[in-house]
Amino acid sequence: MVGLMDASLKGRRALVTGAADGLGKAFALALAHAGADVAVCDISSSVSAVADELKAIGVKTYSAVADVANEKQIKKFVDDAAIAL
């Protein structure tokens, strides 16, 4: 079985919610280390610092402050991420 860190995600794109800290941040970083371009959002503006970490890894990234409970905010996040990545 191939683990996530053994798999190449180069050329893939991922969206991660709740990415400002905890598991969301850990997933975003793992995806980036595997080569995926990653869009991140959170209700906290500190999500932009996570985007900076992702850029330092060398992948494309997009970040936004968005609440997953708000349909308009999430639709905008997904639409903007699709353009940015």
N, C-alpha and C positions, 0 to 999 in steps of 0.2 A: 504494500500500500504506500502511495506517495503522500508525504505530509505537505502541508501548505508551504512550508519554507523550501521544500524540494521542487515545487511546481513553479514554472514560469508563467506569470500573468502579463508578460510584456504584450502590449497592444490591446489589453483589456481595460475596461473602465468600471469603476465601482462607486457606489453611493453609500455613505455611512452616516447614520443619524446618531445623535447623542455622542458626538465625537470629541467634545471638549475635554473629556477625562474618562477614566475608568476603562471599561471594556470597549466602548466605542473608539476611544483613542488607540487602544491596543490593536483593535482590528484594522483601523485605518493605517497604522504604521506597518503592520504585518503585510497588508495588501501592497503597500508601496514598496516594501523591501522585496516583495515577490515580483515587482515590476509593473503593477497596475497604476494607471492614472486614477486619482481618488478625489471625489467631491465629498466634502464634509459639512455637516450642519449641526447646530445645537441651539438651545435657547440662550446660551451664554456667549457673550462676545469673545470670550477667550478661545473660541474655536479658531480664530484667525492665527493664534500662536501654533496650533496644531498644523494648519496649512503651511506655515513657515517651516516646520519640521519636515513635512512631506516634500516641500520644494528642495530642501537641503539633501534629501535622499536622491533627488534627480528625476522626479516624476512630475507630470502636469498635475495641478491641483486647482480646486475651486472651493471657496468656503462661503457660508452664509449663515446669518443668524435667522433661524426659522424654528417654529414650533410644529411638531408633527401632528398636533391636535388641530391645527389650522390648515384646512384644505388649500386655501389660496396660497399660503406661504410655501407649502410643500410643492404645489404645482409649479410655482415660480422657481423654487430651488432646482427641481428636476429639469425644467426647461432651460434655465440658465446654465446648469451643469453640462447639459448636452451640447450647448454651444461652446462653452469654455474648454471642454475636454475633447 
